Amino acid sequence: MALNILMLSTLFPDISRPNFGVFVERQARELASRPEADVTVIAPVGLPPWPFSSAGRYAALRALPRKERWRELTVYRPIFTLIPKFGRARNVGAMTRAILPLVKRLHAQRPFDVIDASFFFPDGPVAQRLSKALGIPYSVKARGADIHYWGVQPGTRKLVRRAADRAAGLLAVSGAMKRSMERMGIDGDKIRVHYTGVDLDTFELADQDAAKAALGFSGPVVLCVGALIPRKGQDLLVRALPLLPGVTLLLAGQGAYRRTLETLAQELGVERRIGFLGSVPHHKLPRIFAAADVMAMPSESEGLANAWVEALACGTPLVISDVGGARELVDRPEAGRIVDRTPEAIAEAIRDTLDDPPDRQAVRAAALRFTWEANGDTLLAHLQGIAATD
């Protein structure tokens, strides 16, 4: 009989946010494609109290169906009440109360064997409470900020640690993430490294000149794909740009930090060499990667960024900081450079890459081990092991 899996994720795409957690969705689809697994996704939607929930971006979330078929997956979207920017620890209780009646009803119809929580916060503590209510084991995956940030904040660190201690098994997006978890005191024996995947048929080699022409670019192009937030280090790329004459910087992503970056670019006189692309639909990213000579992202912290792997799959070398699983990915010269988080070091690495570009086929070779098939194999074996030993 197939393993009946409850997948809990606060980061999952919907019609109003098609890019929101696409890697979680892809992982869920890979797992659900296996005859050995049945997957039900619960993707809770947090809304502020009325009337705030009826305005702006919350109105679109409020209009989402509570249950739907989303790309071959059954997805439930129960609503819980949140207080934006505050009450984050409170969200665990609010989310649990909103989800539990639904989960109990589904469990009564056909018992779940295991809970797979996609992130450590708030998903992990919620999974812990659901696990206790249903009497089934759970697993939590650590991806980056969920450990590096929520795992050390005074209001949430105890919740994160308790979720880790009581889980039957844990996943880490990289070996470096596993070591970070162990340094926090989490039992390393129950942590399994679970690398992300990349669709190698979508993210593939393409003619770079044609890609640049289609997008209206000429000359060297440096691309950064990621939310516009301080942690991603886009400001360092803007500061590096005066040291890279003739280079165009493209920033794919959205966020409130954009205004700060625009102001900085104007102060440095490089605003005409920066393109803010906004939130690019995931299926359109390969063409932009193809047009780029370098993918640069000097983050302050990461797990193992999906954008790193996608860039390599398109033959675009990396210039990234020494964070998370960077050294597990950049394990050969062709894959790129790991640099200090200074404008000067970043500019030097980009300049060296532009002056002596690696063969794009050799760059792509660094990504070939990161397949969704391998991702699904590891996840299925992990959850089967947890369910069997419970």
Stockholm file with secondary structure:
# STOCKHOLM 1.0

chainA/1-390         MALNILMLSTLFPDISRPNFGVFVERQARELASRPEADVTVIAPVGLPPWPFSSAGRYAALRALPRKERWRELTVYRPIFTLIPKFGRARNVGAMTRAILPLVKRLHAQRPFDVIDASFFFPDGPVAQRLSKALGIPYSVKARGADIHYWGVQPGTRKLVRRAADRAAGLLAVSGAMKRSMERMGIDGDKIRVHYTGVDLDTFELADQDAAKAALGFSGPVVLCVGALIPRKGQDLLVRALPLLPGVTLLLAGQGAYRRTLETLAQELGVERRIGFLGSVPHHKLPRIFAAADVMAMPSESEGLANAWVEALACGTPLVISDVGGARELVDRPEAGRIVDRTPEAIAEAIRDTLDDPPDRQAVRAAALRFTWEANGDTLLAHLQGIAATD
#=GR chainA/1-390 SS CCEEEEEECSCCCBTTBTTTTHHHHHHHHHHHTSTTEEEEEECCEEECSTTGGGSHHHHHHHTSCSEEEETTEEEECCEEECCTTSCHHHHHHHHHHHHHHHHHHHHHHSCCCEEEESSTTTHHHHHHHHHHHHTCCEEEEECSHHHHTTTTSTTTHHHHHHHHHHCSEEEESSHHHHHHHHHTTCCGGGEEECCCCBCTTTSCCCCHHHHHHHHTCCSCEEEEESCSSGGGCHHHHHHHGGGSTTCEEEEEBCCTTHHHHHHHHHHHTCGGGEEEEESCCGGGHHHHHHHCSEEEECCSCCSCCHHHHHHHHTTCCEEEESCTTHHHHCCSGGGEEEECSSHHHHHHHHHHHHHSCCCHHHHHHTTTTCBHHHHHHHHHHHHHHHHHHC
#=GC SS_cons         CCEEEEEECSCCCBTTBTTTTHHHHHHHHHHHTSTTEEEEEECCEEECSTTGGGSHHHHHHHTSCSEEEETTEEEECCEEECCTTSCHHHHHHHHHHHHHHHHHHHHHHSCCCEEEESSTTTHHHHHHHHHHHHTCCEEEEECSHHHHTTTTSTTTHHHHHHHHHHCSEEEESSHHHHHHHHHTTCCGGGEEECCCCBCTTTSCCCCHHHHHHHHTCCSCEEEEESCSSGGGCHHHHHHHGGGSTTCEEEEEBCCTTHHHHHHHHHHHTCGGGEEEEESCCGGGHHHHHHHCSEEEECCSCCSCCHHHHHHHHTTCCEEEESCTTHHHHCCSGGGEEEECSSHHHHHHHHHHHHHSCCCHHHHHHTTTTCBHHHHHHHHHHHHHHHHHHC
//
